[in-house]
Amino acid sequence: MGLFAKLKNIIKVKEQEEKEVTKKYDEGLKKTRANFVNQLNLLGIKYHKVSEEYFEELENILIMADIGVNTVMNFMDRLRKRVKQENITNPQELQEVIVDELFIIYVENESITDKITMAENGPTVILMVGVNGVGKTTTIAKLAHKYQKEGKRIMLIAGDTFRAGAVEQLKIWAERTDSLFYGKENSDPASVVYDGLKLAKEKNADIVFIDTAGRLQNKVNLMQELEKINKVIGTIIPDAPHETLLVIDAATGQNGIMQAQAFKEITNITGIVLTKLDGTAKGGIVLAIKESVNIPVKFVGLGETMEDLIPFDIEEYIYGLFKDMM
């Protein structure tokens, strides 16, 4: 195959991948869109002119989509300002401005796609945190699967050593995703991480995912545990962990935001993985999380399969949310 034919093939594959991603956002945000955009459209039909009553109803629709009260207040201030500056009176015309301003609220002069930081030399270490029951172990498996497909050598370390079945569960996922594994039940999590990372270096792993306990009830204990783990990681691999990802179940809404705030207090979170976004009608949580804790969403779960955890893309998200208005 000649160079031109190869390039054409690469472009074709990329275009197909982009179509698949757009389709996932489209289908994954169906519940939110049906609820949110329908109400926005009805608002545009009900009011022929932008008024204070219109703004009040819009505010309620945004809060019901779980965008978060503070985010909505900030957003409404900006919207009122633009309506005044641009002399907008038609609700249909205002819909474009609503989409525009929601996009601006998320981006705020930052990069549009939030990539994972990879180590230049040696293994990339990704610490996974989150309360029990949010799908943390499954998320680790899906991420392992994603990077395995990209040709990376993956290792999973079971740092959640005391929860019944946690080590065995991660071991099963390691086997299913063809990943290396290290874990020991009822052992000190930091010592398990220490031994696991030494093994990861010996085995030349490219990416290491470390599972951790999700007991948020006693923040002090968890903070001490995570501090100890972070210190151990830094001893074996300087500048690591390269990412600390917090897993949140999108369906928990405002409770998920409280979890993000609590974890931000006890350790340095670099990104959020939002699971089960397809299962909720309150997909506005993406905007609320960014506004509340200023941590980027790096991955979103838009389905049950291994392929349905995908890198977050604000443009695709906004498209998935407002497709029926465009």
C-alpha positions as CSV (number, residue, x, y, z in Angstrom):
1,M,0.0,0.0,0.0
2,G,1.4,3.4,-1.0
3,L,1.7,6.4,1.3
4,F,-1.3,8.2,-0.2
5,A,-3.5,5.1,0.2
6,K,-2.3,4.7,3.8
7,L,-3.2,8.3,4.6
8,K,-6.6,7.9,3.0
9,N,-7.2,4.8,5.1
10,I,-6.1,6.6,8.4
11,I,-8.5,9.5,7.6
12,K,-11.3,7.0,6.9
13,V,-10.7,5.2,10.2
14,K,-10.6,8.5,12.1
15,E,-13.8,9.8,10.5
16,Q,-15.5,6.5,11.4
17,E,-14.3,6.8,15.1
18,E,-15.6,10.4,15.2
19,K,-19.0,9.3,13.9
20,E,-19.1,6.6,16.6
21,V,-18.3,9.1,19.3
22,T,-21.0,11.5,18.1
23,K,-23.4,8.6,18.0
24,K,-22.6,7.7,21.6
25,Y,-23.1,11.2,22.9
26,D,-26.3,11.4,20.9
27,E,-27.7,8.2,22.3
28,G,-26.2,8.6,25.8
29,L,-27.8,12.1,26.4
30,K,-31.2,11.1,25.0
31,K,-32.9,11.2,28.5
32,T,-31.5,14.5,29.4
33,R,-32.2,16.0,26.0
34,A,-35.8,14.7,26.0
35,N,-36.4,16.4,29.3
36,F,-34.3,19.5,29.0
37,V,-34.6,20.6,25.3
38,N,-38.3,19.8,25.1
39,Q,-38.9,22.2,28.0
40,L,-36.7,24.8,26.4
41,N,-38.6,24.5,23.1
42,L,-41.9,24.8,24.9
43,L,-40.6,27.9,26.6
44,G,-39.9,29.4,23.2
45,I,-43.4,28.6,22.1
46,K,-45.0,29.9,25.3
47,Y,-43.3,33.2,25.3
48,H,-43.1,35.5,22.2
49,K,-40.9,38.0,24.0
50,V,-38.0,37.6,26.4
51,S,-39.3,38.8,29.8
52,E,-38.6,38.3,33.5
53,E,-41.2,35.5,33.6
54,Y,-39.3,33.8,30.8
55,F,-36.0,34.1,32.8
56,E,-37.6,32.6,35.9
57,E,-39.0,29.6,34.0
58,L,-35.6,29.1,32.3
59,E,-33.9,29.2,35.7
60,N,-36.1,26.4,37.0
61,I,-35.5,24.3,33.9
62,L,-31.7,24.6,34.3
63,I,-31.9,23.8,38.0
64,M,-34.1,20.7,37.3
65,A,-31.4,19.5,34.8
66,D,-29.0,19.4,37.8
67,I,-26.8,22.1,36.4
68,G,-26.5,23.3,40.0
69,V,-27.9,26.5,41.7
70,N,-24.6,28.4,41.7
71,T,-23.8,27.6,38.1
72,V,-27.4,28.6,37.1
73,M,-27.2,31.9,39.0
74,N,-23.8,32.7,37.3
75,F,-25.2,31.6,33.9
76,M,-28.4,33.7,34.3
77,D,-26.4,36.8,35.1
78,R,-24.3,36.4,32.0
79,L,-27.4,35.7,29.9
80,R,-29.3,38.8,31.2
81,K,-26.1,40.9,30.4
82,R,-26.0,39.6,26.8
83,V,-29.7,40.1,26.2
84,K,-29.3,43.7,27.3
85,Q,-26.1,44.3,25.3
86,E,-27.4,42.6,22.1
87,N,-31.0,43.8,22.5
88,I,-32.4,40.3,22.2
89,T,-36.2,40.1,22.5
90,N,-37.0,36.9,20.6
91,P,-36.8,33.6,22.7
92,Q,-36.0,31.6,19.5
93,E,-33.0,33.9,18.9
94,L,-32.0,33.5,22.6
95,Q,-31.7,29.7,22.3
96,E,-28.5,30.1,20.4
97,V,-27.1,32.4,23.1
98,I,-28.1,29.8,25.8
99,V,-26.0,27.1,24.0
100,D,-23.1,29.5,23.5
101,E,-23.0,30.6,27.2
102,L,-23.2,27.0,28.5
103,F,-20.2,26.1,26.4
104,I,-18.3,29.2,27.6
105,I,-19.1,28.3,31.3
106,Y,-17.4,24.9,30.9
107,V,-14.4,26.0,28.8
108,E,-13.5,29.3,30.5
109,N,-10.3,29.8,28.5
110,E,-9.2,26.2,29.2
111,S,-8.4,23.4,26.7
112,I,-11.6,22.0,25.2
113,T,-10.5,18.3,25.4
114,D,-9.2,17.1,28.7
115,K,-6.4,14.6,28.0
116,I,-4.8,12.2,30.5
117,T,-1.3,13.2,31.5
118,M,1.1,10.4,30.4
119,A,4.6,9.9,31.9
120,E,7.5,10.6,29.6
121,N,9.6,7.7,31.0
122,G,8.4,4.6,32.9
123,P,4.9,3.7,33.9
124,T,2.1,6.2,34.0
125,V,0.4,5.9,37.4
126,I,-3.3,6.6,37.7
127,L,-4.8,6.6,41.2
128,M,-8.6,5.9,41.2
129,V,-10.7,7.2,44.0
130,G,-14.4,7.4,44.8
131,V,-17.1,6.1,47.2
132,N,-18.1,2.5,47.1
133,G,-20.9,1.7,44.7
134,V,-20.2,4.3,42.0
135,G,-18.6,1.7,39.6
136,K,-15.0,2.4,40.4
137,T,-13.7,-1.2,39.7
138,T,-15.7,-1.5,36.5
139,T,-14.4,1.9,35.4
140,I,-10.8,0.7,36.0
141,A,-11.6,-2.3,33.8
142,K,-13.0,-0.2,31.0
143,L,-10.0,2.1,31.1
144,A,-7.7,-0.9,31.1
145,H,-9.5,-2.2,28.1
146,K,-9.3,1.1,26.3
147,Y,-5.5,1.4,26.7
148,Q,-4.9,-2.3,26.1
149,K,-6.6,-1.8,22.7
150,E,-4.1,1.1,22.0
151,G,-1.2,-1.4,22.5
152,K,-0.3,-0.4,26.1
153,R,0.8,-2.9,28.7
154,I,-1.5,-2.4,31.7
155,M,-1.3,-3.3,35.4
156,L,-4.0,-3.2,38.0
157,I,-3.1,-2.8,41.7
158,A,-5.8,-3.6,44.3
159,G,-5.3,-0.9,46.9
160,D,-8.8,-1.5,48.4
161,T,-7.6,-4.3,50.6
162,F,-10.2,-4.6,53.3
163,R,-13.6,-4.5,51.5
164,A,-14.9,-8.0,51.0
165,G,-14.3,-9.3,47.5
166,A,-12.6,-6.1,46.2
167,V,-9.2,-7.7,45.5
168,E,-10.8,-10.8,43.9
169,Q,-13.1,-8.6,41.8
170,L,-10.2,-6.5,40.4
171,K,-8.2,-9.7,39.8
172,I,-11.0,-11.1,37.6
173,W,-11.1,-7.8,35.6
174,A,-7.3,-8.0,35.2
175,E,-7.8,-11.5,33.6
176,R,-10.6,-10.3,31.4
177,T,-8.7,-7.3,30.1
178,D,-5.4,-9.2,29.8
179,S,-3.8,-6.9,32.3
180,L,-1.0,-7.6,34.9
181,F,-2.3,-7.7,38.5
182,Y,-1.0,-7.3,42.0
183,G,-3.1,-7.5,45.2
184,K,-3.2,-9.0,48.7
185,E,-6.3,-9.1,50.9
186,N,-6.2,-7.7,54.5
187,S,-2.9,-6.0,54.0
188,D,-1.7,-2.4,54.5
189,P,-2.8,-0.6,51.2
190,A,0.4,1.4,51.0
191,S,2.6,-1.7,51.2
192,V,0.5,-3.4,48.5
193,V,0.9,-0.3,46.3
194,Y,4.7,-0.4,47.0
195,D,5.1,-4.0,46.0
196,G,2.7,-3.6,43.0
197,L,4.7,-0.7,41.6
198,K,8.0,-2.5,41.9
199,L,6.5,-5.4,40.0
200,A,5.0,-2.9,37.4
201,K,8.6,-1.5,36.8
202,E,10.0,-5.0,36.5
203,K,7.3,-6.1,34.0
204,N,7.7,-2.8,32.0
205,A,4.0,-1.8,32.4
206,D,3.0,1.3,30.5
207,I,0.0,2.3,32.6
208,V,-0.8,1.3,36.2
209,F,-4.3,1.8,37.7
210,I,-4.5,1.7,41.5
211,D,-7.8,1.0,43.1
212,T,-8.4,2.6,46.5
213,A,-10.9,2.3,49.4
214,G,-14.1,4.4,49.1
215,R,-14.9,4.9,52.8
216,L,-15.8,8.6,52.9
217,Q,-17.6,8.2,56.3
218,N,-14.3,8.9,58.1
219,K,-12.5,11.5,56.1
220,V,-9.5,11.7,58.4
221,N,-8.6,8.0,58.1
222,L,-9.1,8.1,54.3
223,M,-7.0,11.2,54.0
224,Q,-4.2,9.6,56.0
225,E,-4.4,6.4,53.8
226,L,-4.3,8.4,50.6
227,E,-1.4,10.5,51.8
228,K,0.6,7.4,52.7
229,I,-0.2,5.8,49.3
230,N,0.8,9.0,47.5
231,K,4.1,9.1,49.4
232,V,4.8,5.5,48.5
233,I,4.0,6.1,44.8
234,G,6.4,9.1,44.7
235,T,9.2,7.0,46.3
236,I,9.0,4.3,43.6
237,I,8.1,6.6,40.6
238,P,9.0,10.3,41.0
239,D,6.3,12.8,39.9
240,A,3.6,10.1,40.2
241,P,0.7,9.7,40.5
242,H,0.3,11.4,37.1
243,E,-3.4,11.5,37.5
244,T,-5.9,11.1,40.4
245,L,-9.3,10.3,38.9
246,L,-12.5,10.6,41.0
247,V,-15.3,8.3,39.9
248,I,-18.8,9.7,40.3
249,D,-22.2,8.2,39.4
250,A,-24.0,10.8,37.4
251,A,-27.4,9.5,38.6
252,T,-26.6,10.7,42.2
253,G,-26.8,14.3,41.0
254,Q,-26.0,16.9,43.7
255,N,-24.8,14.1,46.0
256,G,-22.1,13.5,43.4
257,I,-21.0,17.2,43.6
258,M,-20.8,16.8,47.4
259,Q,-18.5,13.8,46.9
260,A,-16.3,15.8,44.6
261,Q,-16.0,18.6,47.1
262,A,-15.2,16.1,50.0
263,F,-12.5,14.3,47.9
264,K,-11.0,17.6,46.8
265,E,-10.5,18.4,50.5
266,I,-8.6,15.2,51.2
267,T,-6.4,14.6,48.1
268,N,-5.4,16.3,44.8
269,I,-8.0,15.3,42.3
270,T,-6.9,16.0,38.7
271,G,-10.0,14.7,36.8
272,I,-13.4,13.2,37.1
273,V,-14.9,10.1,35.5
274,L,-18.7,10.5,35.3
275,T,-20.4,7.0,35.0
276,K,-23.9,6.2,34.0
277,L,-24.5,9.6,32.3
278,D,-26.8,7.7,29.8
279,G,-29.0,6.5,32.7
280,T,-30.1,9.9,34.0
281,A,-32.2,12.8,32.7
282,K,-30.0,15.2,34.7
283,G,-27.0,15.3,32.4
284,G,-26.4,18.9,33.4
285,I,-24.3,17.6,36.3
286,V,-21.3,17.8,33.9
287,L,-21.5,21.7,34.0
288,A,-22.3,21.8,37.7
289,I,-19.2,19.7,38.7
290,K,-16.9,21.9,36.6
291,E,-18.3,25.1,38.1
292,S,-18.5,23.7,41.7
293,V,-15.0,22.2,42.1
294,N,-13.2,23.4,38.9
295,I,-12.0,19.9,38.1
296,P,-12.3,18.7,34.5
297,V,-14.4,15.7,33.5
298,K,-12.0,13.4,31.7
299,F,-14.2,10.4,30.9
300,V,-18.0,9.8,30.7
301,G,-19.9,6.5,30.8
302,L,-22.5,6.5,28.0
303,G,-23.6,2.8,28.1
304,E,-22.9,-0.6,29.7
305,T,-20.3,-2.1,27.4
306,M,-16.5,-1.9,27.7
307,E,-16.5,0.5,24.7
308,D,-18.9,3.0,26.3
309,L,-16.6,4.8,28.6
310,I,-15.1,7.5,26.4
311,P,-13.0,10.6,26.7
312,F,-15.1,13.7,27.5
313,D,-15.4,16.2,24.7
314,I,-17.3,19.4,25.6
315,E,-18.3,20.0,21.9
316,E,-19.8,16.5,21.5
317,Y,-21.5,16.9,24.9
318,I,-23.1,20.3,23.9
319,Y,-24.1,18.8,20.6
320,G,-25.7,15.7,22.3
321,L,-27.6,18.0,24.7
322,F,-28.9,20.5,22.1
323,K,-29.0,18.5,18.9
324,D,-32.8,18.8,18.6
325,M,-32.6,22.6,18.8
326,M,-30.0,23.0,16.0
